[in-house]
Amino acid sequence: MYEPTTGGLEDRSTNPPSISFATHGVAPARPEPTTFSCRCDPVLPADSIGQRSETVRRANLAAIVRELHVRGPQSRSELVARTGLTRTAIRALIGELVAGELLVEERRPLAGAPGRPSPLVRPKPAAVLVLAIQVAVDSLAAALVGVGGTPLERIRISRPRGHFSVDEIVADLRDLTERLPVRRHRHAIVGVGVAMAGLVRRADGMVSRAPNLGWQDVPLGERLAAVLDLEVPIFVANEADLAAMAELRRGAARGADDLLMVWGEVGVGGGLIVDGKPVTGAAGYAGEVGHMSVNPAGRRCGCGSIGCWETEIGEGALLRLAGRPDDGGSDEVDAVLADAAAGNARALGAFREVGRWLGIGLANLVNILNPRVIILGGLFAQAFPFIDRALDRELDRTALRGPRGLVRVAPAGLGIDAPLVGAAELALEPFLADPAGWLGPRAQLAAAAGA
């Protein structure tokens, strides 16, 4: 998912910007979803000036909508400062987006200052929505989310261990989404984003492998398209990658451009953002830090290898160290957390050992990647008060002084919903990249829905 800057473009006769488009996902509908980038080209011939002006208009509309999505409601003056566009351009573009029922302007409450307060511009509630889905080992979640990241409604359900077949999970997801007001808002839904606990080929939503679910080469995007019947693009990505983007935009990593997310549950995954852009690899498989080999004399991992990092820091390792069944699931994890909070020595020792191994792996990643922030999510966020000291000691002992001095480690600010929030961001990206492409088709669909 590309993260363009929010600055607007000026319509000049030399060095005009151009926009290139690429599509991905399942079952595209309405205008094709786009990934947008800008570069300077030579002077365009006279007969392409109209096309150039349209390109500038679309890019500037995108700059405004993305700014409001990421930073929240703002005045026109604030948008002028943030985007670099003129007041005249901002007035005209906001007018277009308000007329298209994508934005609203509302008066600020009087604060006792002289003069009339400047109105706030914000996304119109429920005007544009996405369906976000999370597939975790122990739970499923779904939400309807609007521009600005506001959830209209959200549901999470627990699932028993062993209930892992593709048919069962797809049926559960269909039933879960039917509990949301999807049909009522069908005309406003522009995409579906899925956060998956496994290796995902982003180009087509193929889950190449999900060891903790027993999945191999599952076309999850296609399967969901068949049961959801929404006729919108479906995007599937790894849960840690999406959690990283969510924490960057809306969580504990706001303001950081270089971020490493380590998400832990039964398995362990990683998401990397460099200079504000996600690093996902050639096919979307990057970030499988849980399968980094750290202990050649260790246990066999679900992936088939020996001594993977997740065998030392994952849920099973914690439960085993605490003297509980390593397949006990979230209830047993909650019990260990409660024991540690009560001062139980064995539970505290289990967390210290997990923290030590977590620090060993993180020291390697700090030396290689030099992140500004490391966010720990899932189990590690819950356990943070019990693992942070052991983790810091190991980082201080084994990480190189330079990168160690620059990095801070923090628990996820969005909790267990970080992958779900990231799934919404993924599905919203085509709209954010080119909101102009959705103005006409959305109005037509709304009219048809009301007929």
N, C-alpha and C positions, 0 to 999 in steps of 0.2 A: 504494500500500500504506500503510495508516494505521498510525501508531505510537502507540498509547495509552500513557498513563503506567502504571507498574507498581503504583501504590497500590491497596489494596483498598477495598471499600465497606462501610459499616456499615448494618445493617438498622434504620432508625429510622422512627418513625411520621409524621414530617414531612419534607418535601423529599426524598423517595426518588428515587434515580437511576432512569433508564430507559435502555434500550438500543435502538438502531436498527440494522437490518441491511440490507446491500446485497450483491448477488452480482455476480461477473463471472468470466470464464474460459470454458472449453470443456468440454462433457460433464460437468456436475456429477453427483455421485453421493453416496451416503450422506447425512448431513445436509448441507444447503446450505452452501457456504463463506460466511463472514460477515466483514464489516468492522465493528468495534465501536466505538461512541463513547458517552460518558456526558454527561448534563446533568441539571440539577435541574428537577423538575416540581412542580406543585401537589400537595397531599395527595391520595392515591388513595382512592377509595371503599372501604368495608369489605370488599366482596366481591372486591376485587382484591389483598388483603393477601397471599394465598398466591402469586399471580403475582409480586408485588413481591419476596417472599422468594426465590423461585426466580431472579429476575433478579439479586439480590444474590449469591446462591450462585454462579451461573455467572460473574459478573464477578470474584469473589474467587478462584475456581479459575483463571481466566485470569491474574490478577495473579501468582499463585504460579508457574504454569508459565512465564510469560514471564520472570519474574525469574530462574528457574533456567536458562532458555534463553540469556538474554543475559549473565548474570554467572557462570554455572557453579554447581557444587555448593555448598550452604550448609547451615548448621545451622538448626533451627527458630527459635532465638533470632535469628539473622541475618535470617531471613525475617520475623519479627515486626517488627524494626527497619526493614526495607526496605519492607514493604507497608503498615505501620500497622495491621495486623490484630491482634487479641488472641491470646494464647497458646492459649486455648481454641478459637478459630476456626481457627488454624493447625493445631492437633492434629487437629481433625475433618476439615478439608479435605485435609490430607496423607494421613490415613487413607483417605479416599475414593479419592484418586489412586493410592495404593499398592495398595488392593484392586482397582482397575481396571487394574492392571499397567502404569500409565504412569510411576510413580516407584518408586524403591527407597530405603530407608534403610540405611546401613551405618555400622559403627563406625569412628571415626577411629583411626589407630595411636596407641598411648600415647606421649606426648612427655615423660614425666618429671614432669608437673605433678600435684599431688594431685587426687583425685577422679576420677570416671568421665568420659571425654571425651564431649561431645555428639555424637550421630550426625549424619552428613551426609545430606542429601536430594539426590538427583540423578535426572535422567531415566533410565528403564530403557533399556539399550542395545537398539537395533533394535525397540523397542516401537512407535514411530511413525517412519516414514521418508518421504522424498520423493525423487523422481528429478529430479536437476538436469542440465540440458543446456546446452552453450554452442556456438553456431555462429559461428565466426570465419572470416576470409577464408582463413587458412592452416591451420586446424586445427578439429577437432571434439572435444568432451569430454563426458563423462557421469559422474555419481557418484550413489551412494545415500548420503543424508545423514540423520542422526537429529536429534532435538531436542537442543539444545546445540551444534549445528553440527558434530558429529563425523561425518566421512565413514566409512561402512562399507567402501566400495570406490570407486576412481576410475580412469578410463581417459582418456587423451588420445591422439589420432592426428593426424598431419600429413596434409594433403591437397595434391595438386598444383594449381598455378594453372590455371585454365581448367575445373576440375571443379566447375562452379557450378550446373548445372541443378537445379531444385527436385526433380525425381524422383530424381536421383542423391544429393542430400544427404539427403532423407528416407529413402531406402534405406540410406544409410550410418549414419544415426542409429538406425534400427531394428536394424541389425547390431551397432552399438556397444553399445546397451542390452542386447542378448541376451548379451553377454559379461559383464554384471553379474548377480549373483544375484537378478534381479528376480522370477522365478517363485517362487523359494523364499520370498521375503519379500512376496509379492503382498498378503497380508491386512493387512500393516502399512503399505503405501504409501497416503498420503492425498492426494497431489497431484504434479503435474509442473510444474517451472519451467524456462523456456527463456530464456537470454540471447542476444540476436540482434544481429548487427552491421548495424543498419539502423533505419529509422523504423518504429515498431510502434504500431498502434492497440490499446491494452490491452484495450478492451472485448471484443474477439472474437479477439485473437491474429493480426490481419491485418498482415502486413509490407507497409506501403504502398510503401516504396521501400528497396532496399539497393543503392546505386550500385556498390559494389565487388564485388557478386555478380551484378549485372545483373538483379535481381529487381524486379518491379513488381506490387503488389496480389496478394500470395501469401497465401492463408489457411493459414498455417503451423500454427496451433493445430488446425484441422480435419484437416489432412493427418497430423499426428502422432497425433491421437486415433484415426485409422483404422488406423495400423500398430502402435501400441503396445498397444492392446486392454487398457487398464488400468481403464477405467470410473471414472476420478477426474478432477477438474478439471485443466485444462492452462492455465497462465498464461504468456504471452509478453511480454517487455519488452526495451527497449534495453539493450545490454550495459553502457554507461557508467552508466546509472541504477542498475543492479543492482550494479555495482562500487562505486558511491558508498555504497550501503546496507551492503555487505559491509565496506568499510573503516571505516565508522562503528561498526559493531557488533563487528568482530573484527580490525580492522587498524590502520593508522597514524593513523586519525582518532578513535580511542576517546576519549571525554570531550569531544569538540567537538560543538556543536549546529548550527553553520553551516559547511557544507562544500561546496567545489566540486571535483568530480572531472574531470580531463581525461585521457581514455584515447586513446592513439595507437597505431595499427598502420598498415595501408594507408590507412585513413581515420582521422578524429579525431572523437570524440564527447565529450559532457559530461554530467555528472549533478550536480544541485543539491539540497542538503538545507538547509532553513531551519528553525530552531528544532526540530531533530530530525525533521522531516517532509519526505519527498521532494516536490519540485516537478516535476510531470510535464506540466503544461499541460492544456488542455481535453480532449485525446484521447490524451495520452501522447507527443506529438511534441516536447516541450520539451527543450532541452539540445543541440541540433545546432550546437554552437559551431564545429565544423570547417568549417561553411559560412557563417561570419561573414566578410564581405568585408574584407580587410585590404590588398589590393594591386590597385587597379584596372588597373594595367599588367601584372599577373601572368599566370600560366598558366591555361588552361581546366581546370576541375575536372570530375570524373566526374559531378557533378550537372548540368553544363551551364553553370554560371556561370563568371565570370572572377575570379581572385584570391582564392579562398576560402582561409581560414587553413590548411586541410590541404594545400594545394598548396605551402605554404612550410615546413611542419613535419612532414608525414607521411613515411612510409617512402620513397616515391618521391623526395621532395625530398632526403632524407639521402643516398640512393644516388647520385643525380645529382651532388650536390656532392662526393661522395667519388670520382667518376669511375667508377662502376659502373652496370650496367643498372638503370634505375629500376623495372623489373618483375622484378628478380632474386629477390625474396622473402626469407624468413627466413634462408636460408643466406648470402646476400650481406650482410644486416644483421649477422649474427654475425661475418662477416669484417671488417666495418668496426669493430665493437666491439673485436675482437682487435687490429686495427691501431692503434686509438686507445690501447688499454692498453699497446701496445708503444712508444708515442710517435711514431707516424707523423704527420707534419705535416699532410698532406692530410686524413686522417681526423679529426684534432683540429680542423682548420679547418671541416670540414663540420659537426661537432657544435656548434661555436661559433656558426655562422650559423643553425642550427636553433634553438639556445638563444636567440639574439637575437630571431628572429621569434616564438618561443614567449613571450618576455617582452613583446613588443609587444601580442600578443593578450591575455595575462593581465592586463596593466595596464588594458586596457579593461574586462575582467570584474571586476577588483578595484574599479575606480571605480564600476561599476554595481551590483555585488552585495554588496560588503563582506563577503566570507567570512572566517571565522576561520582556516580551513585550506584549502590547495589541495593535493590529492593528484594526483600524476602517475603514470599507470599504463601498462601495456603497454610499448611501445618507450621511452617517456619515463622509465619507472622504470629500465630497463636502462641508459639513456644518462645517468642523472642525474649521475654523477661528472664527466661531460664537458660538461654543459650548464648546471650550476647557477650558475657564475660569470657567464656571459653573460646568463642569464635574470635573475639578481639585479640586474645593472647596468641592464638595460632597465627592470625594475620600479622601481628607485630613480629612474631618469631620468624616467619618464613617468607613473607612478601618483601619485595625490594622496597627500600626506603622511599624512593621517589614516588612511584604510583601509590604506595600505601598511604603516604601523607596527603594525597589528593582525594582519596575516596572516603565516602561515608556510607554506612550500612544502616538501613532503616526497614521497619516492617511495612507491608503494603497498607496504604491508607484506605483502599476500597474493600478490604477484607476478601471474603470468598467470592464476591461478585466481580472482582477485577476482570476475569476472562469474559464474563457476560457483558460488561461495559465495553471491553475491547471488541467483542463481536459486533456490537452496535456500531462502533466507530468504523469497523471494516465495511459493513453494509451501507453506511452513510457516505462513504468516500466518493462513489461515482456522482452522487447528487452534489456534494460539496465542490467537486472539481468542475462541474458545469451545471449550475442551477438553472441557467437559461434554457437548457434542453428539456427541462421538466415543466416549464411554465404552461405551454400550450397543451401538451398531452395530459397533464394533471387536471386542467380545467375540463377537458373533454371527458375524462374518466369520471370526474365528480358529477358532471351533468348526466352521464349515462347511468351512474349509480342512483341518482335521484329520480330517474324517469320511471 
